[in-house]
Structure formats: structure tokens, C-alpha cells
Amino acid sequence: MMNRFNTGNPLDSGDLRDLDDNAKNLDVASNDMENKTFTDRFGRVRKTYHAIEIEVEGLLVAGGQIFDDEPAGRAAVEDGQYFFVANPDPNISKTLRKRISVSGSVWIADDPSAEFLQVIADEQVEQRDEIKVAVDVASDPINIGAEFHSSASESGAVAVGMIDEDGNILSSFDEGGFTTDLLRAEFHSSNDRISLATLDAEGNIISAHDEYGYQVNEARAEFHSDDSLIENAIIDEGGNPLIAWDGDGNQIFSHQGPEPEPEAQALIPYLSGQELRAVGENDELAAELGDYTVLATAPGNGQSVRAVIDQPLIGQTRTVSAGQGLLIPDASKILKLHIGTGQSLKVGATSASTMVSIEPVFPDEALMFTRSDGLSDVRMGLDTADGANPPLLDPDVLVDFEPLVARAGQGAGSRGQTPMESYADELTRQAHALGIQYRSLSFVSGMGGTGYSGMKKGTQVYNNMMLAVARAKTLAAAHGWQVVVEAVTIKHGEADQNNSNYFNNLIEWQQDLDADIKAITSQLADVHILMHMPSSHLVDAPQATIAMLRAHNESPYHHLTGVDYPYLEYYSPDYIHFQGPGYYLIGEGDARGHSQALWSHKRKTEIVQIIDVVRDGTTVIASVSAPAPLVFDIEHVPERDAKGFRFRDNTGDIAISSIEINDDGSSSGIATITAQLENIPSGINESLLYAISPQSSPRTAGNVPRGNLRDSSTKISNYDGRQLYNWAVHQIFHL
């Protein structure tokens, strides 16, 4: 038997020697397969897990027989009885199940194998000279807690740790709440008796002790039973006794309460090359990893698995829930800031009478600032009217958070719905589809009719944005949250269509946002820019539009999310701005781009664009990226030019007599489009143009710059059920 200090210290001791005694006692209680009792640090004789297992097996068919599979075990018992089943996982010796009907049973527990426990013990011994159990209450430091600096282990960076007086780590956690010493992890329990606990990777309690060192099991709880003989019991999640005792301490058994409904089994993760897979009823792909490296995995829920990957967020790594091809950050104490900036389309001009998001969809998760004067909206209550001097944001007027909704804004311009509301709601839906929470704060700092010179660093619009980030950090801290910014969405460029330096402006914009936001939030994650192309230019070579596509193709931090022209029916009469539904649809496109560029292995949004063009005589062959099979669609968008295409050289346009899709890209992701010219070009500087023909002045519905090329995406809008196709972007491709 291992040595004990047996200090005799009173209850609620913070003495590390008592923690060491409790750890050793827990080891004996969990792993001693010979003795039925052990002595705790107060000299009291307690039952080992082995003894309890023997008692439980007495309630099982055939004295605890382990059946080869679930159907065999289910057939051998009656409804409400329990049985053991062999498990192919080498880390599990057997699985306990309960029959609920002739055709079904529910999982109750897995029994770790001796080999698995030995591996855990060996790894812990390698990490520390002695295995110690540390107390963690929601990651807040306690008696032995201290700020420390650690060279992160191979499994990920240490963000929170418990250390002794010599600086040795007793227990540590990364930024997402994942323990870096395997079975110990942060937990919250409704059982206030629990002071010490050993958890599995899902946060389920394997064993627990109260403040006196007595073993506590969360399955033990006060209950009320119609059976007057039962005084104490071990119960399952449905409140049904597994083992029960009368008032004299005699063991009895009684089944009470309704049968529990079968619950979705937590998916088990494993790696296969650069795939993170999930095993439940089926073996399925959770997410492709690309060039990400998985540092640790853990079971998640019935919709996703969890992992630590080498992508920075607050620290060098991030914890994610993986499923449906996505890797969504899932740390529970993070508030994601959704920041928007730009001109009048970003602040929702002309939409006050047609707002869509007037009721909160996710009131506890999708948030906006609360103003003390009652002027709360996603624009932070600021006047964003075209041509006005941008007002100074007083951060002290922002006092808390409230559910995100669309509201009429201040000043002229009929501000209302913006793309930000649907952007936040759609990202939250994507997280919920994986069975996880997604908490965000959305706000816009913008000004109508203002080019880059009025948006860049040093302007009031930019300064207001940084003041809001700093205020969000302060308010979030009061809730126990950290803030992080993954991207800033911009709806801009209308005032810069003659700005030949706009590409450099976009690069500078991202660099300034990245540096200044990181300085406030202390995050390591890079800040990206999501761009949505306007479709209202008045010139035949719109510089801002061209620059956006160039930034998308040349910068890893700039991503196009869509174009405006598919939403013709929701334009305002000025054919620049939108009604509420148009902004809603734009926001959904931004959310799709966000998940592609930032929550997947792709690291880039998927757009439809020309990637190569060759000409042979009058035949022009274009290769076009195809996220899904391409089609020409003249039903949703009226045709202009040749399905939106034009061909020109320095002498002018050469008419296109016919155009067709020869290969829709369904097999390779690259489609082929062939155009026939009426004449062989005679000049130089040949170009193929798409959706470039400009608007008229005044603007009209018939002259909206547009084309008819789109993919066949099956993504559905939550506004009106339409398919959210990827429509080809505005483009001039030089041969």
C-alpha cells in the first residue's frame, strides 16, 4: 500500500498532502481488483469500486455475463433489466446497457479497460513526478491557483493551470476548457457536495469526492419514491433506482418511474489521414482537415465530435466541434464579435419599413449592445446618414448586451434591417446543427456615401469601431467571457469605383484592423475581411469591384461572399440600396462565406469566377470555377448581354453570337463555357467580361449590372426558402 501522510487536518483542508492522500485513495478505490474496502484519510473503511461492481453484477442476468453483442444481451433480459455487452474498443472492457423494449436498449456506461487505465497512469507519471488531483471550479484559481507561464505540451497550449508552491503543474487546461492532463477537466455540477472530480473527455464524472474526502457519485441523489422501503438509492438519469437500501441499511432493488427515452449516442472521433471521422450508428466524415493538425480529440454529442486543432484563436490552438464538414470554435467562455463596416448598404439604408429580423431568433446567443438611453440597435444608436459628419461614440453609453434584432436607426436614410442580423443568426444555426452553443455580439460602424478615405484608420468611423471593441471586451469580462474577432464584414466600394488604388486600400484596411483589434483583444487569431460585391457601378471598368476580386485571389485574408444582382426583386427604387429582405439574403451569403473561409479546411470562400480563357479564331473557351454544377439561369435574373458575357479588345466590343456550357464542372469542379464571336478580333489587349455592363444614370431595373451564370448550391434561405446559389462575380479577365 502506498504511503499516506494522514495529517489529521480538519475538513476543508487546502494542504497539498491531503490532496495527495485523496489522490492515492482514489487510485485504490478505482483500480484495486482484490480488496473490497479501503481506508480514507480519516480512518474510515469505504467500499472499493470493485466491491460495488460485484453488488451491481448481482442485479444483472447470469451474474454479470458479458454478451457478444447488444441483440443477444437484449434477448436474454426483460424490460427494465441491465446487461453487459462486449465492446470492440480496446479502451473499454464492457458496456452496460438497459433494455427498454423487445427491440431496443439504451447505453448506461462504459467500463474502462485495465490497459486503458494503465496507459493513463503511465502518461501522467511521465508528465509529473507524482499524480495529484486538483480542484477546479469553472477555471477560476483557488488556493493553489496562480498565474504561470508554461511551455505547452505536445497536446496543445496550456491556458489555465493549478500549481503547487514550487511552480509544478498539478492540473492544466487549454483555452477551450480541454484538460491537458487527460482525464481531469473543468466541470460544473448541480451537486454542491462535489469538491474534487475526475472527468472523462466529455466532462462526465468518472469519480468524485466531497470536501471531506468521501466519494460522491453524481448518480446518487435525493429522490422521492412510492416504494416506502427505499431510504437510499443509486439511480440512473431517469431517476430509476439501480441499487437501493432500506432504512436499516439492507440492500433491496426496486424499479420506479417512467422508462427513459433513448438518447443520441455521443459520437466517437478518430483520425483517418486528413479526415476527422465520427463513429455512432455509422462511421461518418465529420470534417476534412486540409493542412490543420489535430492535437487532441474527444467525444462530443450526437451531432459532432470535439477536437483541438493548431489554428489560433485566443491562444495558439482552438477547440472545435466537428461535423457536417465544419470545424466550429466551441469554447464556452468566448464571445465572438461580428463587426461590420462600410457605406449605406452596410447600415441598412431604405429598409426601415421592410425589416425582417424584428424578433430575436436566438435571444441568449445572438446579441447587440444595450444603450443606456434606449437607442439600442446594431448601429450602436449612431446617426449613419449619407454625407453627415460621423458622430463620436461614447462607449460609456453602451452598458450591456441584449438580443439582436433589426430596429429603425437614427438620422435620415430610413435605416433598418442590415446584413448583420441574418449573418449572426445563420452562424448560430450552423452551430446548433452540431449541437453546440454559439454566442456572438454584432455591431456596425459605418457611414453612407463615404469612400475608403472616410473609413480608414484615423477616421471617426474607424475609431468608433475600436472603441466598441474595447467596450465589448469590458462588458464581456463582467459576464466571465473573453472576446475574439475572426472577421470584419464590409459592404463598400460604391464610392470608390474610380479609385485605382482600391486594391492597396483593401490590403491596408485588413492590416490595420488585424493589428488594432489584436492589441485590444490579445487574440492570436488573424482578422479576416469578408466582402460582398455591389452591383450598381456606373462605369465600364469599376475599380473597386475589380480590386475586390483581386484581393480575394491574392490575399489569404480577403474573401468574397457574393454579389448583389441576384436579389433584383428586393432593390429599393434607387437600384443601389435594398429593402429588408435583400439585406437579409446578403447576410446569409456572408455567413456561408464565413463558415467556408474560417470554419473549414478550405480556408477560402467558394465563388464562381473565370479562371482561364483561350481563343482560337472566333471560338473563345473559358474555364470557370464550379463549387457545384453550373447553369445559365434566365428565370431568376433577366438576361443582359450574352448571359452576362462580353468580349472586347482595344478597338471595342466584338459581338458574341452564341454561348453555351459544355461541361458543368460536376466531375472536376472546373466548368467549360464556349462562346462564338461574330468576327475574329483585330486589336490587342483582349478581355472576356462578365456582369460588367454599367448602370445608367438615373439607375433603372433594366440596367442593373448582372449575368445569368450560377452554380446549383442546395443551401436554402431561412427567409423565403429559396436556394442560395453562388452567382458568378463581376469580372474582367484579360487573355
N, C-alpha and C positions, 0 to 999 in steps of 0.2 A: 504494500500500500504506500502511496506517495506520502511524503512528509506534510504535516499541517502546522500552521502557526498557532491555531487555537488561541487567539489573543484574549478572548473573553470580552472583547469590546461590546458595548451595548448595541442595540438595534440602530439602524440608520447610519451605520459606520461608513465613512469615506476612506478608511485605511486600506491602502493597496494590498496589505497582507490578507485582509478579509476578502477582498476581491479575488485574490489568488486562491484562497481556500475554497471559495464558492465555485471557481472555475474547475478546480480539481474534483470537487464533489459532483459537479455537473457531469464531468467526464465519466466518473464511476457510475453515476445514475444512468447515463445514456448507453454506456458501452460494456459494462460488466455483465457477461452472459452466464456467470457461475453463481454469484451471490444474489439473493433476493432482497437484501437490505443493505443500507449504508448508513453511516453516522454523519449528520450535518455538523456545522461548526458550533452549534450549541449543545452537542452531545445527544441529540435526539435520533432515534432509529427511524429511517424512512425506507419506503419501498423503492427498488430499482425499476427501471423501465422493463427489464426482463421479467420481473415478478408481475407487473401489470399486464404485460403481453400474455403471460400464462393465464391470468384471470380472464382476459378478453377472449383468448382462444377457447376457453370453456364454453363460451356462448356461440361458438362457430360450429357449423356442421363438421362432423368427423374430427372433432377435436382440433380444428385448425388446418385441415388438409389443404394443400395448395393445388388448385386445379390447373390443368394445362391451358385453358382459355376461358373467356367470360361465358360463352354459352353453356359449357359443361358445368361451371360453378352455379350459374343461374338455375339450371335444370335440377340441381341437387338440393336446392333450398326452397323455402316457402317465402311468400311476400313478407317483407319486413325483416328477413334474416340476412346475415352477413356471411361473406365467404372470401377466401384468399384466392388470387389468380397469379400465375407466374407472369413475370414481366421480362420482355427481351432486353430492356435497358440494363447494362451491366452495373449501373449505379443503384439499381433498385432490386431488393431481394424478393419482394412480393407486393401485390397491390390489394388493398381491402376495398371491397365493393358491397353494395346493399341492393338486394332485389326489390324492385318496386312494382313489377308486374311479371306476367309469364313471358313477356317479350322484351323486358328492359331492366337495367340496373343502373345505379349511379356510383360514381367514384367517391370513395371516402378518404383514403390516404394511401401514400406510398411509403414503404419501409425501406430506408436506405440500406444498401449492402455494406457488409463489413469492409469490403475492399474500398468502397467509396469513402467511408469514414476514415479509413487509414490514409487514403490519399490526401484528404482534407487536413488531417493531423500532421502529415509529413510536410505539406506545403506551409502550414502555419509555423511549424518548428523552424523551417528554413527562413521564414520572414522574421522571426523573433526568437530570442533565447528561451523565453517562457510564453506559453499561451495564457492570455489574460482576457477576461470578459470585461468590457467597458460599458458604461451606461450612456445611452444617447437618447435625449428627449428632443425630437424634432430638429436634430442637428445643432441645438444650442449648447454651447460649452457649459459644463457644470464644474464640480470640484476639481477634477483632474484636467479640465479643458484649458487650452492655451493656444495662442496664435503660434504657428510654427511654419517653417519652410522645409519642404521635402523634395528630394529628387524623386520624381514619380516612378513607380514601379512599372514593369513591362505591361501591366494590365490597364494602365491609364493614370492620369494625373490625380494626385491627392488634393482635394479641395478643403475638406474638413477633417480634423483629426483629434483624437484623445491621446494625451501623452502623460508619462509619469514625470517626477521631478527631475529626472536626468535627461528628459527630452526624447525618451524612447516611445515610439508609437504603440499604443495599446489597441486602438481601433481607428480606422480612417475611411473616408468616403470621398467619392469624386463629386463633381458639381451637380450631377443629376440624382444624387441620393444612392448611387450604386456603392456598395461596400467594396473596398479594395482588399479586404481580408476575408473574402469568400462568404461564409455563412452568416456573418454578422452584418446587419444593415439597419438603417433608420426605420423606426416604426411608430405608428400612432395606434393606441389601443383604447377601447372603451372600458377596459378592465383597469381600474386605478390601483389595483394591487400589484401590477407588474412593474418592477423596477429594473430587472435585468432580463434580457431575452436573447436567444439565438434564433435567427431567422433564415429561411431559405431565400433564393434569389427573387422570389415573387413577393417577399415581405410576409410570408406566412410563418407563424411562430412554431419552431421546432420544439423548443423548451423554454420555460420562463421561471424566474424566481421573484418572490416578493422582497421587500426591503429587509426582511429578517433572514433571507437565505432559503426560505421554504419554497419548494417547487410549486408553481402556479401553472395551470393549463387553461388556455382560453376556452376550451370546450367545457370547463366546469363553470357553472353559473347558477345564480339563484333562479328557481323556477317554481311554477305552481302546477300541481298535478292533481287529477281527480283520484288518483290512487293514494289513499291515506297512509299506506305503508311506507311510501318513499319519503325519506328525510333528506338524503343527499344523492346526487347522481352525476355521472359524466354523460353529457348529452351531445347529439350531433347538431349540425347547423339548423335543422328544422325544429330543435327543441325536444327531440325524441331521445329518451334515456338509452345509453349503450350499456352502462353498468349502474346499478342503483343499490342503496343501502337503506335499511330501516333505522328507526331511532336508536336501536341498541347496537348498531354497527354491523348487523348481519346483512350479507350481500343478497340482494334479490334482483330480479330483472323484470321490467315492465315496459311495454311499448305504448307510448302516448302520442297524441297529436296527429295532424294530417300528414300524409305522405309528402315528402319534399318533391318539388318539380325537378326533373333532370336539368342540370346546368351545363352550359357550354364548357367543354374541357379546355383548360389553358393549353395553348399551342406550345410545342417544344421546339426550340430553334436548333439548327445545325448548319454548318458551312459546307458548301459543295463548290469548290473552286471560287469563283467570284459571285456566287449566289448565296444569299441568306435564305434558308428554307424553313418551313414551319410544318410540324407534324401534329395532326389531330386525328380526325377521322380519315383524312387524306394527307398525303405528302405534297405540299404546295410551295410554289415560289413566293416568298414574302417580298423580297426586293433584290434586284441586281445591285451589285456593289461598285461596278466600274473600278476606279482606282482608289476607292476608300478601303481602309483596313479595319476589320472588326477586332477590337481588343478584348471584348467580353460579351457573352450572351446570357440571356435569362428568359424563362418562360414569361409570357405576357398575359393574354386573356384569350377569349375565343375568336378574336379578330386579328390579333397581331402578336408578334414576339418583340422582345426588347434586346437592345444591343448598345454597346459603347463603341463609337467609331472615331477615327482620327481626323475629325473635322472640328475646328474650333467653334466655340460658342462664347461662353464666358471665359472658359479656360481652353486648354489645348485640345480637349476632346469634348464630345457631346453624347448624351444618352438619347436614344431614339426608340420609337415604336415603329416596327417594320411590318408593312402589309400593303397589298394592292400596288406594289411597285414603289411605294413611298417610304422615306426614312424621316419621320416627323419628330422634331425635338419634343421630348415629353417630360422634362424636368418640372416638377410640380410647383416650384417656387420662382418661376420665371414669368415675367410679364413682357410679352413681345410688343414692341412699339411698331405700329403701322403708320408710317409718315407719308403724307402726300404733299407735293408742291407743284406749282405751275400757274397757268393762266386761268381764264374764266371757266374753261371746261373742267378744271380740277376742283373748282369751288362750287360747281353745280349751277351755273348761270341759267336762267329762264326755266327752272324746274320747280319753283315753289308751289305751283298749283297742281303738279302732277307727281308728287312724291310717292314712292313705293314703300320704302322702309320706315313706315311711321310707327310700327310696333316692334319692340325688341324681339329678336328671334332667339338669342342666347344671352339673357339678361345678366347672368353671372359670369360670362366669359368674354363677350364682345362689348367693350367699354369705350366711353369717351370721357373727357374732363367734365367735372361739375364746376360751374362758376358760382361764386357767392352772390352775384346779382341776378341770377335766374336766366341769364342769356346763354345757357349751355347749348352748344351744337358742335359738330365735328370741326367747324372753323374756329373753335375756341371763342365764339362770340365776337370775332373781329369783323370789321367792315372790309370787304374784299372787292368793292365796286371798281369797275374799269376806270383807270385814269386817276383814282383817288390816291392821296399820299398814304402809304401803308401805315396803319396805326401801330404804336408801340404796345406790345403785350406786357401787361403787368402780371407776372407769374403768381403773385400772391392772391389774385382773384380766382385762381384755379385751386380749389380746396379739397377735391376728392374725385372719385370716379362714379359714373352712373352708366346704365345700359345704353348702348349705341343705337341711336335712331336718327332718321332724317328730320330736320326741322328747318323752317324758314330762317334765312340768315339776316344779318344786319345790312343796312345801306341799300343802294339801288342795285338793280340787276336781277331781282327775283331769285336769289339763291335758295336752293332747297336740297334735293337729293344730289349726292355726289357719287363717284365710283367707290368711295371708301367703305360705305355701309355693306354693299354686297361682297366686296373684297374680303372683309373680315368675316362675314357670315359664311361665305363659301369655304374659306380656310378652316373655320371651325367645323363645318360639316365633314370635311375631309378627315379631320382628326377624330371626330365621333365615329366615322366609319371604321376606324381602327380601335374603337373602344376606349379612347383617351380624351382627357380634357385639353382645351386649348384656350388660354387666357390672353387677350390682346387689348391694347389701348390704341384707338385710331384718332388722328388729328391731321388737319391740313393747314399749311401756311402758304398762302398764295395770293395773287393779285391779278385781276382781269386786265387784259390789254398790255401786259408787261413782258418785254423780251428778257433774254438772259442777263443783260446788263442790270436789270432791276431785281434779279433773283439770286445773283451770285453771292459769294461770301463777302461780308461787309455791308450788305443792304439790310434794310429793316425786315424784309420778308425772311431772309436767311437768319438774321439774329433772333427773330421771333421763334423760328424753328428750334434753335439751340436752347433758348430759354424754356421752351416747352419740354424738350428732352430732359433738361436738368430738373424741372419741376416734377416731371413724371417719376424721375428717379427718387426724389424726396418723398413723394406721396406713396410710391410703391413700397419704400422701406418701412413705412408705417404699417403696411399690411404683411410685412415679412417677405417681400418679393424683391428680386433683382430685375433690372430691365435690360433688354437686348434689342438691337435693331439688325434685322437681316437685310432689309431693302428699303429704299425710298422709291415710291412710285411717282412718276412725273407725267403730266398731261400738258404738253408745252409744244412750242415751235411755230405756232401761227404767226407770231410777231417777228420771227427770225427767218422767214422763207427767203430773204435776200442776204442772209448772213453767211458769207462763205467761210467764216471761221467757226461755225457752229460745232463741227466735229471736235475741235480743240476745246471748245466750251464744255461739251459733254464730258470729256476726259477730266478737265479741271474740276468740274462740278462734283464728280464722283470722288476724286482725290480729296477735295476739301471736306465733303460730307463724311467720308471714311475717317479722316484724321480727327475732325472735331467731335464726331459722335463717340469715337473710341475714347477720347480724352475725358468725356463725361461719364460714360457707362463702364469704362475699364474692360470692355469686352475684347476678346481676341478675334472674333469673327469679323470678316470683311463686310463692309456695307456695299450692297449692290444697288443698281438703278434699274427699275422696270419702266419701260417706255411704251406708250400706246400712241401710234401714229395718227395725226389729224388727217382728215380728208377734205380740206377746204381751201387748198392753195390756189392763188390767183396767177401763178407764173408757171412757165413750161419746164422750169428746172428748179424745183423747190429745194433750196439748200438745206434747210433744217430736216426735211423728210429724208433726203439722201444721206445726210450725216448720221441720222439715227440708225439706218441700216448698216452703214459702215462701222459704227460703234458696236453694233450687235455682232458683226462678223470679226472684228479685230480686237475687241476688249473682252476679257473674261468676266467683267463686272457689269456690262451693259446688256440688257435683254429686251427684245421687242416682244410685246404681248398681244398685238393685234392692230387692226385698223378700224376707222370709223364707218366707212361706206356701207358695210352690210346692214346697218341699222337705219336705213333711209326713212322708214316709216315713223321713226321717233325723233327726226330732226325738228328743231324749232323753225318757225318761218324764215329765220335769217340764214338757215342752212350752214351754220357754224356750230351752234350750241344744240343741246338736246333737251327733250322732255325727260321726266324722271326715269321711265323705262330704259331709255337709251343709256343713261349713266349707269343704271343697274347692270345692263349687259356688258358694258365696258369693264366694270368692276369684276364681273365673273371671269372675263378674259384675263385680267391682271392676276386673279387668284390661280387660274390654270398655269400661267407663266411662272408664278412664284413657286408652285409645287414642282414644276419641271426643272427650274434652274437651281432651286435651293433645297428641295426635299427629295431629290432623286439622283441616281448615278449619272444622269445626262449632263448636269451642271450647265445646261443651256436650254432656253425655250425652243420649242419646235415650231418653226414658221414655214410657210410656203413661199419660196423665193427662187428666182432664176440663178443657177449656179454655173452654167456654161452655155455658150451659143456658138454654132459654126454655120457658115453659109457656103453653099455650093450652087452657083448660078442664082436662080430665083428661089431656091429651096433653103429655108432657114430652119435649123433644128436646135431646139432649146432643151436643155436638161434642167429639171425643176425638182427641188426637194419635195418629198411627199410623206408627211407624217402618217397619213392614211391615204387610200386611193384617191386620185384627183379626178374631178369632173368639171365641166363647164355648166354653170347654173345661171340661166336667164329667167328663172321663175322668181327667185328671191331678190335678184338685183337686175334691173333692166340693162340691156346690152348698150355699151358705148364703145366706139371704135370696133376692132375685130376681137370681140370677147375681152376688150380692155387693152389689147396689144397694138403697138405701132412700131414701125421700123423707119429709121432715118439715117442720113449721113450729112455731111456739111452742106449739101445742096438742098436739103429739106426732106420731107417725108416721102417714102416710097410706099404706095398703097399695098395692103395685104388683101389678096383676092380670096384666100381660104385659110383656115386654121383648124387643126384637129389634134386630139390627144391620141398618140399611137401606143403608148404604154402608160398605164395609170400609176405605176410605181408600187403596185401592191406586193410585188415579189422582192424588190430591191430597195425600196424607199426613195428611188430616183425615177421620176416620170419623164417621158419624152413627148414633146409637143412640136409639131411640124407646121410651119407657115409657108405659104406660097406667095411670093411677091409678084406684082404685075410687071415689073421691069427689073433688070439687073442694075444694082446701084452703080452710079458713075463717079461718085465722090469718094471721100475718105472719112475717117472717124465715124464708122458705122456703130449704131446702137439699137438695141431692142428695148422698147419702153413698155411698162405695164402700169395702168391706172395713173398715168401722168397728166393726161389732158386736163387743163386747169378749169377752175370755176370761172363764171362770168361775173361782171360787176354791173348791177347787183347780182348776188348769187341766186341760183334757181335750182329746183329739184332735178331738172334735166341735165344740168352741167356739174353735178357732184362728181369729182374725180373718182373713178371706180373701174372695176373689172369683174369678170364672171368666173374666175378660177378659184376653186376651193377644194379642200380635202373632204373626206367622208367621216369625220370625227363623230363618235356616238355620244359625246358629252352632252348632257341635257341641261337647259337653263331652269333654274328654280323660279324664274319669273313667269314664263308662259309656256314652258315645256318644249320650246324649240331646240333643235340641235345646234350646239355651239361649234359650228365648223371653223376651221382655220382658213380664212380667206387670204389670198396672196397679197403681199405687201406692195406698196408703191415702190417702183424701182426703175432705174435706168442702167442697163447692162451694156458696157462697151465691149465690142468684139475685139 
